[in-house]
Amino acid sequence: MAAHWRSIFTLNFRPSDLHGAIMDNKFSFIKSKLEAIKPEKSKKRYYDTQISELVLIVHPSGKKKFTVRKKQSGKEYNVSLGEFPTMTIANARKQAIEELNTINQGVNPNAKRKQSELELITLNQVLADYFKHKPLAPKTVISYQSLIDNYFDDWKSKPLLSLQEEDIKTIHREASANSKSQADGAMRVLRAIFNFASFEYRDINNNAIFESNPVKVLSHLRSWNKVDRKTSRIKQTDLKDWFHAIRETRKKAALHRNNFTIGVCDFLEICLLTGLRKQELLNLTWDRVDFKERSFYIDKTKNGDPLELPISSYIGTILKRRKDVRSNSTFVFDADNELGQIREPKKVIKSIVEMSEINFTLHDLRRTFTSIAESLNIGTYTLKRLTNHKTKRDDVTAGYTILTPEELREPAQRIEDKLLILAGIKQQKDNIDLLLNQATSELSEKEKRELLFKLAEVKHLKSL
């Protein structure tokens, strides 16, 4: 009779019967049993009777993962071990014992593992995250990457934490022998990366992995190179020759219908007459130019603050001429390329330098503009707004000083006039006009009105 029932069981046995037989969820893990487990609609756990804290989690997708589950001192720990069958049962039990020992010592294995992983994060990985999270201009990204490539190439694939103070001192000293400014620049980038890492990478208890910044040792030792800021600009006596070279270059370009060179010449003149930065002007589009209101708007600036400026007389002439001959491009300084705009004016600048024998950079034009503005006693807040320089956060007055294009129009025109007079393009005003301009330049609007009323009163009395 027993043999009869055994034959019936054998004839009707299916793998699912084994599945059902072990579905009490607790059994001694062996490979054949774990392989026989089929996924269900929801996640299910199975427990090893040899090590009760060792669990196999079977997901609806069919993935089977070993974990350790343990409650201790009111806390529940879930530690992922690996995926079956890539991780064998023997290795799972061995690692489970190690994790349980860690828990018994009062240490969270997940925190320990995360900390270990973060301690191994490389300089390249942190730099990539830095670029991802920081709103940097493309040019800045290229500059930072170049500095890291040039001065930390041997460290890019190593853990960032492996860079110690002694390494910093050595790299900075060797780099300074070639270029002091480049050495300092590279260290500033690295300092920014460490500062970013100190907040970005934390363990599960929110403790910083990067607790200190080794670049600070340069400040402690006063090892930063004291590189003086550039002070070069176009001298007032050179402005006539500079403008002459611009105009001659533009004439030759017009004969050959070289619109790119013409565009660069126009761009350089407006650079000088506004003090704006390269990309702020090159990215200017026609929808940001308002001839009716005689103003233009720059939304993407270096410091992030949008800028609206007046269109002064000479700049207006240039812009109207450019609009009359514009292409299908939306950019004011257009070019026949895939981007539709001038991107790099270096070659044209080089030819102008050779013709005028005046060596200059685009930033020299900005410094020239600022210097002329200072000579005209343009107010500090007005000049900061014209050049889009940020004021200090603790400057309360700056927060109340709102300068629109109309408030900026008169000082912008005065700076333009002065530059064009020095260049011999515009005639010098009578001395009396210059004296009046200088005498009233620092007066408030109220004071100017009072002065006008007094002058009108004097004129009226004289007529009697």
C-alpha positions as CSV (number, residue, x, y, z in Angstrom):
1,M,0.0,0.0,0.0
2,A,2.9,2.4,0.9
3,A,4.5,1.6,-2.5
4,H,1.3,2.4,-4.2
5,W,1.1,5.9,-2.6
6,R,4.8,6.4,-3.4
7,S,4.2,5.6,-7.1
8,I,1.3,8.1,-7.2
9,F,3.4,10.8,-5.6
10,T,6.3,10.2,-8.1
11,L,4.0,10.2,-11.1
12,N,2.3,13.5,-10.0
13,F,5.5,15.3,-8.7
14,R,6.1,18.8,-10.1
15,P,8.9,21.3,-9.2
16,S,6.2,23.5,-7.7
17,D,5.5,20.8,-5.2
18,L,9.1,21.3,-3.9
19,H,8.4,25.0,-4.0
20,G,5.4,24.4,-1.8
21,A,7.3,22.0,0.5
22,I,9.8,24.7,1.4
23,M,7.4,27.6,1.6
24,D,7.5,27.5,5.4
25,N,10.2,30.3,4.7
26,K,12.7,28.8,7.1
27,F,15.1,26.0,6.0
28,S,18.7,25.3,5.6
29,F,19.9,27.1,2.5
30,I,21.2,24.7,-0.2
31,K,21.7,25.6,-3.9
32,S,19.0,23.3,-5.3
33,K,16.3,24.7,-3.0
34,L,17.2,28.3,-3.7
35,E,17.3,27.7,-7.4
36,A,13.8,26.0,-7.2
37,I,12.2,29.1,-5.6
38,K,9.9,30.9,-8.1
39,P,9.2,34.6,-7.9
40,E,5.7,35.7,-6.8
41,K,3.7,38.9,-7.4
42,S,5.2,40.5,-4.3
43,K,8.6,40.4,-2.7
44,K,9.2,37.4,-0.4
45,R,11.8,36.6,2.3
46,Y,13.3,33.2,3.1
47,Y,15.4,32.5,6.3
48,D,18.4,30.3,6.7
49,T,18.2,28.0,9.7
50,Q,21.9,27.8,10.1
51,I,22.3,31.6,10.5
52,S,18.9,32.9,11.3
53,E,19.8,36.5,10.4
54,L,20.7,35.5,6.9
55,V,17.8,36.2,4.5
56,L,17.2,35.6,0.8
57,I,14.8,38.2,-0.7
58,V,13.1,37.1,-3.9
59,H,11.8,39.9,-6.0
60,P,8.9,39.7,-8.5
61,S,11.5,40.3,-11.3
62,G,13.2,37.0,-10.3
63,K,16.3,38.6,-8.6
64,K,17.4,36.8,-5.5
65,K,19.5,38.8,-3.0
66,F,21.1,37.9,0.2
67,T,20.8,40.3,3.2
68,V,21.4,40.3,6.9
69,R,18.4,41.4,9.1
70,K,19.0,41.9,12.8
71,K,17.4,43.9,15.6
72,Q,19.6,45.1,18.4
73,S,19.2,47.8,21.0
74,G,15.9,48.9,19.5
75,K,17.4,49.3,16.0
76,E,16.8,47.2,12.9
77,Y,19.7,46.6,10.5
78,N,19.3,45.5,6.9
79,V,22.6,44.9,5.2
80,S,22.7,43.9,1.6
81,L,25.3,41.2,0.8
82,G,25.0,40.1,-2.8
83,E,22.9,38.5,-5.5
84,F,22.4,34.7,-5.7
85,P,23.8,32.7,-7.5
86,T,26.7,35.1,-8.2
87,M,27.3,35.1,-4.4
88,T,27.4,31.5,-3.2
89,I,25.7,30.4,0.0
90,A,29.0,29.7,1.7
91,N,30.2,33.3,0.9
92,A,26.9,34.7,2.0
93,R,27.1,32.9,5.4
94,K,30.8,34.0,5.8
95,Q,30.0,37.7,5.1
96,A,26.8,37.5,7.2
97,I,28.9,36.5,10.2
98,E,31.3,39.5,9.6
99,E,28.4,41.9,9.4
100,L,26.8,40.5,12.6
101,N,30.1,40.9,14.4
102,T,30.2,44.6,13.2
103,I,26.6,45.1,14.5
104,N,27.5,43.5,17.9
105,Q,30.3,46.0,18.2
106,G,27.7,48.8,18.0
107,V,28.7,49.8,14.4
108,N,26.2,50.2,11.6
109,P,27.6,48.1,8.7
110,N,25.7,50.3,6.1
111,A,27.4,53.4,7.5
112,K,30.7,51.8,7.5
113,R,30.3,50.6,4.0
114,K,29.1,54.0,2.7
115,Q,32.0,55.7,4.4
116,S,34.5,53.2,2.9
117,E,33.0,53.8,-0.6
118,L,33.1,57.6,-0.2
119,E,36.7,57.5,1.1
120,L,37.6,55.9,-2.2
121,I,35.9,58.4,-4.4
122,T,38.4,59.8,-6.9
123,L,39.3,63.3,-7.8
124,N,37.8,62.8,-11.3
125,Q,34.5,61.6,-9.8
126,V,34.3,64.6,-7.5
127,L,35.2,67.0,-10.3
128,A,32.4,65.5,-12.5
129,D,29.9,66.0,-9.6
130,Y,31.1,69.5,-9.1
131,F,30.5,70.4,-12.7
132,K,27.1,68.8,-12.6
133,H,25.9,70.7,-9.6
134,K,27.6,74.1,-10.1
135,P,26.1,76.6,-12.6
136,L,29.5,77.3,-14.4
137,A,30.0,78.9,-17.8
138,P,31.4,76.5,-20.4
139,K,34.6,78.6,-20.6
140,T,35.0,78.2,-16.8
141,V,34.5,74.4,-17.0
142,I,37.2,74.2,-19.7
143,S,39.6,76.3,-17.6
144,Y,39.1,74.2,-14.5
145,Q,39.4,70.9,-16.3
146,S,42.6,72.2,-17.9
147,L,44.2,73.1,-14.6
148,I,43.3,69.7,-13.1
149,D,44.7,68.0,-16.2
150,N,47.9,70.0,-16.1
151,Y,48.7,69.9,-12.4
152,F,46.9,66.9,-10.9
153,D,47.0,64.4,-13.7
154,D,48.7,61.7,-11.5
155,W,46.0,62.1,-8.9
156,K,42.8,62.1,-11.1
157,S,42.2,58.4,-10.7
158,K,43.2,58.2,-7.0
159,P,40.9,58.9,-4.0
160,L,40.6,62.6,-3.3
161,L,41.3,61.9,0.3
162,S,44.7,60.6,-0.6
163,L,45.8,64.2,-1.4
164,Q,47.5,65.3,1.8
165,E,49.0,68.6,2.9
166,E,52.5,67.5,2.0
167,D,51.4,66.7,-1.6
168,I,49.7,70.1,-1.8
169,K,52.9,71.9,-0.8
170,T,55.0,70.0,-3.3
171,I,52.7,70.4,-6.2
172,H,52.2,74.1,-5.5
173,R,56.0,74.7,-5.2
174,E,56.8,72.9,-8.4
175,A,54.0,74.5,-10.4
176,S,55.0,78.0,-9.1
177,A,58.5,77.5,-10.7
178,N,56.8,77.6,-14.1
179,S,53.8,80.0,-13.5
180,K,52.9,81.6,-10.2
181,S,49.4,82.5,-11.4
182,Q,48.7,79.1,-12.8
183,A,49.9,77.4,-9.6
184,D,47.6,79.6,-7.5
185,G,44.7,79.0,-10.0
186,A,45.1,75.2,-9.8
187,M,45.1,75.3,-6.0
188,R,42.0,77.5,-6.0
189,V,40.1,75.0,-8.1
190,L,41.3,72.1,-5.8
191,R,40.2,74.1,-2.8
192,A,36.7,74.6,-4.3
193,I,36.5,70.9,-5.0
194,F,37.4,70.0,-1.4
195,N,34.8,72.5,-0.1
196,F,32.2,71.1,-2.4
197,A,33.0,67.5,-1.2
198,S,32.8,68.4,2.5
199,F,29.1,69.2,2.0
200,E,28.2,66.8,-0.8
201,Y,29.5,63.5,0.6
202,R,28.2,62.5,4.0
203,D,27.7,59.2,5.8
204,I,24.2,57.9,6.8
205,N,24.5,59.9,10.1
206,N,25.3,63.1,8.0
207,N,28.9,63.2,9.2
208,A,31.3,64.8,6.7
209,I,33.7,62.4,5.0
210,F,36.0,65.3,4.0
211,E,36.4,67.0,7.3
212,S,39.4,69.2,6.4
213,N,40.7,71.0,3.3
214,P,44.4,70.3,2.8
215,V,44.8,73.4,0.6
216,K,44.4,75.5,3.7
217,V,48.0,74.7,4.5
218,L,49.0,77.3,1.8
219,S,47.3,80.0,3.8
220,H,48.8,78.8,7.1
221,L,52.3,78.9,5.6
222,R,51.6,82.1,3.6
223,S,52.7,80.2,0.5
224,W,50.2,81.8,-2.0
225,N,52.0,83.6,-4.7
226,K,51.3,87.4,-4.6
227,V,50.5,87.8,-8.2
228,D,49.6,91.4,-8.9
229,R,46.4,92.1,-10.8
230,K,46.9,93.2,-14.4
231,T,46.7,96.9,-14.8
232,S,47.3,97.2,-18.5
233,R,45.0,99.3,-20.6
234,I,45.1,101.4,-23.7
235,K,46.8,104.7,-23.0
236,Q,44.9,107.9,-23.8
237,T,47.6,108.9,-26.2
238,D,47.2,105.6,-28.1
239,L,43.4,105.8,-28.6
240,K,43.7,107.7,-31.9
241,D,46.0,105.0,-33.4
242,W,43.8,102.2,-32.0
243,F,40.6,103.6,-33.5
244,H,42.4,104.3,-36.8
245,A,43.6,100.6,-37.0
246,I,40.0,99.5,-36.3
247,R,38.6,101.7,-39.1
248,E,41.3,100.7,-41.6
249,T,40.7,97.0,-40.9
250,R,37.0,97.5,-41.4
251,K,37.5,99.3,-44.7
252,K,39.7,96.5,-46.1
253,A,37.2,93.9,-44.9
254,A,34.3,95.7,-46.6
255,L,36.2,95.7,-49.9
256,H,36.5,91.9,-49.7
257,R,33.0,91.5,-48.2
258,N,34.6,89.9,-45.1
259,N,31.6,90.2,-42.7
260,F,33.3,88.4,-39.9
261,T,36.2,90.9,-39.7
262,I,33.7,93.8,-39.9
263,G,31.7,92.3,-37.1
264,V,34.8,91.9,-34.9
265,C,35.7,95.6,-35.5
266,D,32.2,96.7,-34.5
267,F,32.4,94.4,-31.5
268,L,35.8,95.8,-30.4
269,E,34.5,99.4,-30.5
270,I,31.5,98.6,-28.5
271,C,33.6,96.7,-26.0
272,L,35.7,99.8,-25.4
273,L,32.7,102.1,-25.2
274,T,30.7,100.0,-22.8
275,G,33.4,98.1,-20.8
276,L,31.4,94.9,-21.2
277,R,32.9,91.5,-21.1
278,K,33.5,89.4,-24.2
279,Q,30.7,86.9,-23.9
280,E,28.2,89.4,-22.6
281,L,28.5,91.2,-25.9
282,L,29.0,88.3,-28.3
283,N,25.8,86.6,-26.9
284,L,23.7,89.7,-27.4
285,T,20.7,89.0,-29.6
286,W,18.5,91.4,-31.6
287,D,15.4,90.8,-29.4
288,R,17.4,92.3,-26.5
289,V,18.0,95.6,-28.4
290,D,15.3,98.2,-28.1
291,F,16.0,101.2,-30.5
292,K,12.8,102.9,-29.5
293,E,13.8,103.0,-25.8
294,R,17.5,103.4,-26.8
295,S,18.5,100.5,-24.5
296,F,19.8,96.9,-24.7
297,Y,19.4,94.0,-22.2
298,I,22.0,91.4,-21.3
299,D,20.4,88.5,-19.3
300,K,23.5,86.2,-19.1
301,T,26.3,88.0,-17.3
302,K,29.4,86.7,-15.4
303,N,28.0,87.5,-11.9
304,G,24.5,86.2,-12.8
305,D,22.7,89.6,-12.5
306,P,20.9,90.8,-15.7
307,L,22.0,94.2,-17.0
308,E,20.0,96.8,-18.9
309,L,22.1,99.7,-20.4
310,P,21.4,102.8,-22.5
311,I,22.4,103.0,-26.1
312,S,24.6,106.0,-26.4
313,S,25.0,108.0,-29.7
314,Y,28.1,106.3,-31.3
315,I,27.0,102.8,-30.2
316,G,23.6,103.5,-31.7
317,T,25.2,104.2,-35.0
318,I,27.1,100.9,-35.0
319,L,24.0,98.9,-34.0
320,K,21.8,100.5,-36.7
321,R,24.5,99.8,-39.3
322,R,24.7,96.2,-38.2
323,K,20.9,95.8,-38.2
324,D,20.8,97.1,-41.8
325,V,23.1,94.4,-43.1
326,R,22.2,91.6,-40.6
327,S,21.8,88.0,-41.8
328,N,19.2,85.4,-40.7
329,S,21.1,85.0,-37.4
330,T,19.5,86.3,-34.2
331,F,22.9,87.5,-32.9
332,V,24.0,91.1,-33.2
333,F,27.6,90.0,-33.9
334,D,26.6,87.3,-36.4
335,A,28.9,84.9,-38.3
336,D,28.6,82.4,-41.1
337,N,29.0,79.3,-39.0
338,E,26.9,76.6,-37.3
339,L,26.3,78.8,-34.3
340,G,25.5,81.9,-36.2
341,Q,27.7,84.1,-34.1
342,I,31.3,85.3,-33.7
343,R,32.9,83.0,-31.2
344,E,36.7,83.8,-31.2
345,P,38.0,87.1,-32.5
346,K,41.7,86.4,-31.8
347,K,42.9,86.5,-35.4
348,V,41.4,89.8,-36.2
349,I,42.6,91.3,-32.9
350,K,46.1,90.1,-33.8
351,S,46.1,91.9,-37.2
352,I,44.8,95.1,-35.4
353,V,47.6,94.8,-32.9
354,E,50.2,94.5,-35.7
355,M,48.8,97.5,-37.6
356,S,48.5,99.8,-34.6
357,E,51.5,98.5,-32.8
358,I,49.4,98.7,-29.6
359,N,49.3,95.4,-27.7
360,F,45.9,94.9,-26.0
361,T,43.5,92.3,-24.7
362,L,39.8,92.4,-24.4
363,H,40.1,93.0,-20.7
364,D,42.4,95.9,-21.4
365,L,39.4,97.6,-23.1
366,R,37.3,97.1,-20.0
367,R,40.1,98.6,-17.8
368,T,40.4,101.5,-20.2
369,F,36.7,102.2,-20.0
370,T,36.8,102.2,-16.2
371,S,39.9,104.4,-16.1
372,I,38.2,107.1,-18.3
373,A,35.0,106.8,-16.1
374,E,37.1,107.5,-13.0
375,S,38.7,110.5,-14.6
376,L,35.3,111.9,-15.2
377,N,34.3,111.5,-11.6
378,I,31.5,109.0,-12.4
379,G,29.9,107.9,-9.1
380,T,31.0,104.6,-7.6
381,Y,27.6,102.9,-7.8
382,T,27.0,104.2,-11.3
383,L,30.3,102.8,-12.5
384,K,29.6,99.5,-10.7
385,R,26.3,99.2,-12.5
386,L,27.7,100.2,-15.9
387,T,30.4,97.5,-15.6
388,N,28.0,95.0,-13.8
389,H,30.3,94.6,-10.7
390,K,28.7,93.2,-7.6
391,T,28.6,95.3,-4.5
392,K,29.3,93.8,-1.0
393,R,26.4,92.2,0.8
394,D,26.8,94.5,3.8
395,D,26.5,97.6,1.6
396,V,23.0,98.7,2.5
397,T,23.1,101.8,0.3
398,A,23.8,99.8,-2.8
399,G,20.6,97.8,-2.1
400,Y,18.6,101.0,-2.4
401,T,20.4,102.4,-5.4
402,I,18.4,101.3,-8.4
403,L,19.8,102.6,-11.7
404,T,17.7,102.3,-14.8
405,P,19.0,102.9,-18.4
406,E,17.7,106.5,-18.1
407,E,19.8,107.2,-14.9
408,L,22.8,105.6,-16.7
409,R,22.3,107.4,-20.0
410,E,24.1,110.7,-19.1
411,P,27.2,109.1,-17.5
412,A,27.4,106.5,-20.3
413,Q,27.3,109.3,-22.9
414,R,29.9,111.3,-21.1
415,I,32.3,108.3,-21.1
416,E,31.7,107.6,-24.8
417,D,32.2,111.3,-25.6
418,K,35.5,111.4,-23.7
419,L,36.9,108.3,-25.5
420,L,35.8,109.6,-28.9
421,I,37.4,113.0,-28.2
422,L,40.7,111.4,-27.2
423,A,40.5,109.3,-30.4
424,G,40.0,112.4,-32.5
425,I,36.6,111.2,-33.7
426,K,34.6,113.8,-31.9
427,Q,35.3,117.4,-31.5
428,Q,36.3,118.8,-28.1
429,K,33.5,120.9,-26.5
430,D,34.1,124.5,-25.5
431,N,36.0,124.9,-22.3
432,I,33.0,126.5,-20.6
433,D,30.9,123.4,-21.3
434,L,33.6,121.1,-19.9
435,L,33.9,123.3,-16.8
436,L,30.1,123.2,-16.4
437,N,30.0,119.4,-16.8
438,Q,32.8,118.9,-14.2
439,A,31.2,121.4,-11.8
440,T,27.8,119.7,-12.0
441,S,28.8,116.0,-12.3
442,E,28.7,115.4,-8.6
443,L,25.5,117.4,-7.9
444,S,22.3,115.6,-7.0
445,E,19.2,116.0,-9.2
446,K,17.8,118.3,-6.5
447,E,20.9,120.4,-6.4
448,K,21.0,120.7,-10.2
449,R,17.4,121.9,-10.3
450,E,18.1,124.5,-7.6
451,L,21.1,125.7,-9.6
452,L,18.9,126.0,-12.7
453,F,16.3,128.0,-10.9
454,K,18.9,130.4,-9.6
455,L,20.4,130.9,-13.0
456,A,17.0,131.5,-14.5
457,E,16.3,134.1,-11.7
458,V,19.7,135.9,-12.5
459,K,18.8,135.9,-16.2
460,H,15.4,137.4,-15.5
461,L,16.8,140.1,-13.3
462,K,19.4,141.0,-15.9
463,S,16.6,141.4,-18.5
464,L,14.8,144.0,-16.4
